[in-house]
């Protein structure tokens, strides 16, 4: 099952006029969507885009279990959000280095937590841990000095 064709067909059924560009990124497929109405596809804090990504992955994986993970972006939104998230994580890591305190980031979905963990994984001075938030499916990341 072709991920790009699946996404185009799904969005067409939902009434969107889009152009989709596909490219390989690491071990994943990035589908970048261009549309006149990006806000409707992105949703509040990227929630609609995340939900759409989940659905497309399920549809494609059901047809072919060997297909790599699909990442959706709309007009570079995810890239900008990723850069902001990495910057925020690095600033928090700097506070941990400077003051030695534990810093707790805001609740995030699994996709965003993975970005933060990846951004800080090679930092020799700090460690990151995901911790559940009571009554929520989201978790926070704790950044703290690395224990010897």
N, C-alpha and C positions, 0 to 999 in steps of 0.2 A: 504494500500500500504506500503510495507516494505522499509523504507528509505535506508538501506544498500544495498538491492538488486537493488533498483532504481539507486543509485549512481554507483554501479558496472556495471550495464547494460549500463548506459550513457557513462561511461569512456571507456568501451569496444568498443562501437560504435565509439568513438572518436580515437580509436587506442592505448589506454593505457593498459598496463598490470599492474594490481594493486592488492594489498591485502588491505581489509578494515576491521578495527576493530571498533565495535560499543560499546559505553558505555553511561550510563546515567550520566549527570552532572547537578546538581541542577534540574531545571525543563526543561532541554533540552537534546537532543541526540547529542553526539559528535561522528562523524565518522572520524577516523584517517586513512589516506590513506598512504600506503607504496608503493613506486614505484622507479624504477631505474632512473627516470628523474623528480625529484621533482620540479626543476626550471620551467619547462613548465606548471605545474599545479599551482604553486604559482604565477608566473607572477611578473611584476614590482610592488614592494611595496605591494604584496599580492592581486593585482587587479584581476587577473584571478581566484584566489581562492575565492575571494569575489563574483565574478560574478557566478561562479559555485555553490557556496552556495545558492545564490538567486534562480537560476534555480531549484536546487534540492528541496528547500523549496516550490517553486511554484508547482512543479510536485507532490510532496508528499501531500501537503495541498489540492490540487485539488482532489486527490483520497480519502482523509480522513481528514476532518476539525478538528478532535480531536488529530491529531498527534502533539507532542511537536515540538518546533522550532529545526531545525537541524543546527549544527555547524560543518563545515568541517575543518580539519587540515591535513597538509601533513608533515609527519615525525617530528612532534613537532614544526613546524614553528610558528603556532599561539601562542603556549604556550610561546615560546621565545619572540615573538613580544609583547605579552601581558605583560610579565615581564619587558621588556624594557620600554613599555609605562607607566606602573605603576611607575617604578623608575623615569622616566622623570617627571611625574605628581607630585610625592612626592618631587622631587628637586625643582620644580616650587613653590609648596606650601610652602616649607621652605624659599624661597626667599620672598614670600608674607609675611610670619610671621616675617622675619628678617627686611625687609625694609618697609613694609606697602604699597607697590606699587601693582598695578594691573599687572598681568602677562598674556600675550596672547600666547596660544599654537598655533602651526601650524595648518592649515586646516586639518580636519579629516573627515572620513566617519562616519556614524551613529554608526556602530559597535564599532569603536575605541573610539568615544566620550562616549559611554555607559560605556566602561571599565574605562575611566578617572573619570567620575561622580561617579561610584561605588567605585573606589579606595579612593576617597576623601570625600564621603558623610558623614562619621562619624567624620571628623576633626572638632573640636569645634571652631577653629579660622578662618576658611576660608569658602568661598562658591564658587560654580562653576556655570557658565552660558554659554550656547551655543549661538553663535551669527552668523548670516548669513554673508558670504563673497560675496560681490557684484560680479555678473557674474559667480557664481559657485554654484554647488549643495552641496558643502561641507561647513561646518561651523567651526569656531574656538571656543575654550573654553577660557573664561576669568576666571582667578582665582583671587579672591580678598579677602581682610579681611572681615570677617563676620560682618554684621551690627547688632548692638544691638537692 
